[in-house]
Amino acid sequence: MADLEISGSPKAYATRASSGKMTTRGFCGDCGTPLFTQSEVNAQFTSIRFPTLDDASAFAPMLDIWTSSAQPWVCLDEKLPRFAESPQAAG
């Protein structure tokens, strides 16, 4: 597992999700490129935007989320767990 290293000073935008919990999106303060998302629903996970990685080949998707709003042309991997929205934290 690779370590997550963030350089610079990303900006953040927090909003209340449909769950009622807060979701925070990190982005580049200079160009606006989305970097990552963190949510109170699953606080132990950080969703990283693949284009921000120096080498994305070391990573593979673990699940598909928000499939209820996927466009008809989206090809989902049949082997991955799917969630219509964001999965709820266990516990």
C-alpha atoms as a printed R data frame, in Angstrom:
   type eleno elety resid chain resno       x      y       z
1  ATOM     1    CA   MET     A     1   0.000  0.000   0.000
2  ATOM     2    CA   ALA     A     2   1.381  3.378  -0.977
3  ATOM     3    CA   ASP     A     3   1.483  6.328   1.384
4  ATOM     4    CA   LEU     A     4  -0.545  9.413   0.626
5  ATOM     5    CA   GLU     A     5   1.563 12.549   0.313
6  ATOM     6    CA   ILE     A     6  -0.046 15.906  -0.325
7  ATOM     7    CA   SER     A     7   2.222 18.751  -1.349
8  ATOM     8    CA   GLY     A     8   1.241 22.390  -1.417
9  ATOM     9    CA   SER     A     9  -1.788 23.796   0.335
10 ATOM    10    CA   PRO     A    10  -4.990 22.386  -1.131
11 ATOM    11    CA   LYS     A    11  -8.213 24.269  -0.561
12 ATOM    12    CA   ALA     A    12 -11.325 22.547   0.773
13 ATOM    13    CA   TYR     A    13 -15.050 22.860   0.291
14 ATOM    14    CA   ALA     A    14 -17.416 21.186   2.771
15 ATOM    15    CA   THR     A    15 -21.085 20.501   2.139
16 ATOM    16    CA   ARG     A    16 -23.822 18.486   3.815
17 ATOM    17    CA   ALA     A    17 -24.498 15.256   1.911
18 ATOM    18    CA   SER     A    18 -27.870 13.545   1.494
19 ATOM    19    CA   SER     A    19 -26.964 11.424   4.546
20 ATOM    20    CA   GLY     A    20 -26.902 14.570   6.678
21 ATOM    21    CA   LYS     A    21 -23.162 14.133   7.260
22 ATOM    22    CA   MET     A    22 -20.455 16.487   6.000
23 ATOM    23    CA   THR     A    23 -18.437 15.768   2.853
24 ATOM    24    CA   THR     A    24 -15.221 17.682   2.213
25 ATOM    25    CA   ARG     A    25 -13.690 18.004  -1.241
26 ATOM    26    CA   GLY     A    26 -10.033 18.990  -1.569
27 ATOM    27    CA   PHE     A    27  -8.896 20.847  -4.673
28 ATOM    28    CA   CYS     A    28  -5.940 22.827  -6.009
29 ATOM    29    CA   GLY     A    29  -6.325 26.444  -4.944
30 ATOM    30    CA   ASP     A    30  -4.515 27.620  -8.095
31 ATOM    31    CA   CYS     A    31  -6.214 25.716 -10.920
32 ATOM    32    CA   GLY     A    32  -9.244 24.098  -9.247
33 ATOM    33    CA   THR     A    33  -8.279 20.500 -10.084
34 ATOM    34    CA   PRO     A    34 -10.214 18.077  -7.819
35 ATOM    35    CA   LEU     A    35  -7.799 16.129  -5.590
36 ATOM    36    CA   PHE     A    36  -9.700 14.074  -3.023
37 ATOM    37    CA   THR     A    37 -12.942 13.675  -1.066
38 ATOM    38    CA   GLN     A    38 -13.472 12.794   2.587
39 ATOM    39    CA   SER     A    39 -16.805 12.086   4.259
40 ATOM    40    CA   GLU     A    40 -18.049 11.791   7.829
41 ATOM    41    CA   VAL     A    41 -20.043  8.721   6.712
42 ATOM    42    CA   ASN     A    42 -16.825  6.760   6.013
43 ATOM    43    CA   ALA     A    43 -14.186  8.844   7.781
44 ATOM    44    CA   GLN     A    44 -11.555  6.094   7.481
45 ATOM    45    CA   PHE     A    45 -11.531  6.434   3.658
46 ATOM    46    CA   THR     A    46 -10.172  9.145   1.389
47 ATOM    47    CA   SER     A    47 -11.343  9.066  -2.221
48 ATOM    48    CA   ILE     A    48  -8.391 10.121  -4.385
49 ATOM    49    CA   ARG     A    49  -8.892 11.434  -7.912
50 ATOM    50    CA   PHE     A    50  -6.711  9.270 -10.172
51 ATOM    51    CA   PRO     A    51  -5.472 12.078 -12.464
52 ATOM    52    CA   THR     A    52  -3.692 13.571  -9.441
53 ATOM    53    CA   LEU     A    53  -1.431 10.524  -8.970
54 ATOM    54    CA   ASP     A    54   2.111 10.444 -10.323
55 ATOM    55    CA   ASP     A    55   1.716  6.714 -11.094
56 ATOM    56    CA   ALA     A    56  -1.860  5.405 -11.061
57 ATOM    57    CA   SER     A    57  -0.767  1.910 -12.179
58 ATOM    58    CA   ALA     A    58  -0.236  0.848  -8.538
59 ATOM    59    CA   PHE     A    59  -3.936  1.356  -7.760
60 ATOM    60    CA   ALA     A    60  -7.126 -0.386  -8.808
61 ATOM    61    CA   PRO     A    61 -10.777  0.438  -8.084
62 ATOM    62    CA   MET     A    62 -12.245 -1.351  -5.058
63 ATOM    63    CA   LEU     A    63 -15.932 -0.557  -5.614
64 ATOM    64    CA   ASP     A    64 -18.349  1.485  -7.690
65 ATOM    65    CA   ILE     A    65 -20.359  4.182  -5.911
66 ATOM    66    CA   TRP     A    66 -23.256  6.390  -6.960
67 ATOM    67    CA   THR     A    67 -24.201  3.922  -9.700
68 ATOM    68    CA   SER     A    68 -27.792  5.213  -9.526
69 ATOM    69    CA   SER     A    69 -26.640  8.333 -11.356
70 ATOM    70    CA   ALA     A    70 -24.279  6.602 -13.805
71 ATOM    71    CA   GLN     A    71 -24.796  7.478 -17.441
72 ATOM    72    CA   PRO     A    72 -26.133  4.646 -19.638
73 ATOM    73    CA   TRP     A    73 -22.810  4.433 -21.504
74 ATOM    74    CA   VAL     A    74 -20.735  3.807 -18.351
75 ATOM    75    CA   CYS     A    75 -19.129  0.339 -18.277
76 ATOM    76    CA   LEU     A    76 -18.994 -1.025 -14.720
77 ATOM    77    CA   ASP     A    77 -16.773 -3.930 -13.695
78 ATOM    78    CA   GLU     A    78 -19.029 -6.889 -12.840
79 ATOM    79    CA   LYS     A    79 -16.467 -8.116 -10.267
80 ATOM    80    CA   LEU     A    80 -16.654 -4.981  -8.106
81 ATOM    81    CA   PRO     A    81 -19.233 -4.316  -5.393
82 ATOM    82    CA   ARG     A    82 -21.749 -1.658  -6.457
83 ATOM    83    CA   PHE     A    83 -23.601  0.891  -4.399
84 ATOM    84    CA   ALA     A    84 -26.482  3.020  -5.672
85 ATOM    85    CA   GLU     A    85 -25.173  5.845  -3.483
86 ATOM    86    CA   SER     A    86 -22.300  6.094  -1.004
87 ATOM    87    CA   PRO     A    87 -21.926  2.960   1.149
88 ATOM    88    CA   GLN     A    88 -22.650  3.390   4.839
89 ATOM    89    CA   ALA     A    89 -19.869  2.773   7.362
90 ATOM    90    CA   ALA     A    90 -19.947 -0.582   9.106
91 ATOM    91    CA   GLY     A    91 -20.701 -0.588  12.770
